[in-house]
């Protein structure tokens, strides 16, 4: 049963569902959820960078003045 829960929560986080929503569904707090599952989240950085670039919110790298 725990393996099924772990797999489902990891999949939701990897699919980009906000941690606050996953924590609510899991019956956990966000800090507990992330302490357990944060290292399992993978592959979201390229999408997040693209979204930030599109919004114009991506910070300039150091020395890019």
Secondary structure, DSSP 4 states (H G I P E B T S, - for coil): -HHHHHHHHHHHHHTT--HHHHHHHHT--HHHHHHHHGGG--S-HHHHHHHHHHHT-PPPPTT--
